[in-house]
Amino acid sequence: MASMEELNRKYARSGHPSIEELKEAQGVTYSGDPKDLVGDFWPEDESIDDFLAAVDDWRGHRRTDPAA
């Protein structure tokens, strides 16, 4: 198994490692059940508008900024 440091050296000039190489180097596993990917990070009583405003804020966008 290659470490992230080894991958960084290997691909510093030639491009990017494959998904499989990154997965192996980072020790990522996936059970195959999509329910495992569901996050529980937003309160159920908050509206979708509040969530979208928070995402804009996290990304550094301001609703008054026409370029955002």
C-alpha positions, 0 to 999 in steps of 0.5 A, a space after each residue: 500500500 502506497 502512502 500519501 507521501 509516496 503518491 505525492 512524489 510519484 505524481 508531482 510532475 506526471 499528473 494525478 493518482 487514480 481513485 483506486 490509488 487514493 482510496 488505498 493510500 487513505 485507507 478509505 472503505 465503503 460498505 456498498 450501502 448508500 445509507 452509510 453516506 447520509 450525514 446528520 449535520 443539519 437540524 430538522 427544524 431549520 428550513 432549506 432556505 436557512 441551509 442554502 444561506 449557510 452554504 453560501 456563507 461557508 463558500 464565502 458568498 454574500 447574497 448581496 454580491 451579484 458576482 456570487 
